[in-house]
Amino acid sequence: MLIETDNYPKVLYKYKSFDKNNYTYDMLENGNLYFASAKSFNDPFDSALPYNFEGINSKKGEIWVKKLINKEFSNLGEDKRIKISEGTQKRIGTPEHIKKMKKDIIEKQYDKFGIHSLSANNKNILMWSHYTNNHKGLCIGINTNKLIDKFLEKANKGILLDLLKVEYKNKMPDINFFDSMLDKKSETKDLYDLISIKSKDWSYENEYRLVLWDKVNFKMNFGTEIISEIVLGCKADKSDVNKTKNICDNYNHEVKLYKAIKSNKNFEIVLEEI
């Protein structure tokens, strides 16, 4: 867990639509956050950085195969493990085998973590268009310090979370599979890169990622006290506006409530407190 509160904005934002399944109201009323698999994200490159397999037929490849066989078949005797290892090494390195390895590795990576995406910006027009049903939804502001306090509470229960700032680059990181797998420090760094590096095309999102380790497609409660402000979209239905107001009135802490308004002078959104 790599958490230092000074490194983050004071408030991070979740853009959401008012969905039919009431997931948004579940977040507002109960403080539940959903950690999705990166498989469901709209970027096909997301969390699926391709390894290079240089050295697959070298000593490094041989060491990795033996390590893998010993782990996966620890219940078998040494002679049988050696036989399986030798058979695997004969197949390894063919184009078909490498293609299958890449697919299997990416699938396993997706199962190592769930992600809840946040943004440092609550007035981005593209974000409002993409994630709030064309400005009919809302943007929920989360107090970062209170969120991190929850991290520490959950860490005492064995639940590991991280908050990572996404980096935007033109090129993917070049990661050698065997160097990564045979060195624990390299493997950890490569996994963080996997989660936190995206194409520069997405830089407008100014994204931070709340990462839950070892669980995917999982709902977790953080309490409504992490919510510090709510911005309703400029096209939000009156019924959703009124219901959100009622929810805010029932909080035991102060939450600022705003309505997004189209500027009359610039291509921008301004916030009006309600």
Number of C-alpha atoms within 10 A of each C-alpha: 12 8 14 10 15 9 9 16 14 14 22 24 26 22 26 22 22 17 12 7 8 11 16 21 18 12 19 20 16 14 17 18 21 18 21 21 20 23 17 10 12 8 13 10 16 18 23 19 21 18 17 14 17 15 15 20 14 10 10 16 21 19 13 18 20 18 14 14 18 18 11 11 13 11 9 11 10 12 9 12 19 14 11 16 20 15 11 16 15 10 12 18 19 12 10 10 13 16 11 11 15 18 13 11 14 16 13 11 17 20 16 14 23 26 26 18 21 24 23 19 19 24 17 15 15 13 21 24 15 13 17 23 19 17 23 20 26 31 29 24 26 21 18 21 17 18 20 18 14 16 20 16 11 14 13 9 9 9 14 16 23 17 25 21 19 22 17 18 14 10 10 15 14 11 19 17 22 21 17 17 17 15 10 11 11 15 17 13 11 21 17 15 19 20 24 19 22 23 16 12 10 14 13 14 17 15 23 22 18 19 22 23 17 13 19 19 16 14 14 11 12 19 17 18 17 21 27 20 19 24 24 27 29 19 17 20 13 9 9 16 17 11 12 18 14 11 12 21 12 10 14 9 13 13 16 14 19 18 21 23 15 16 11 9 6 8 9 13 19 15 18 12 10 10
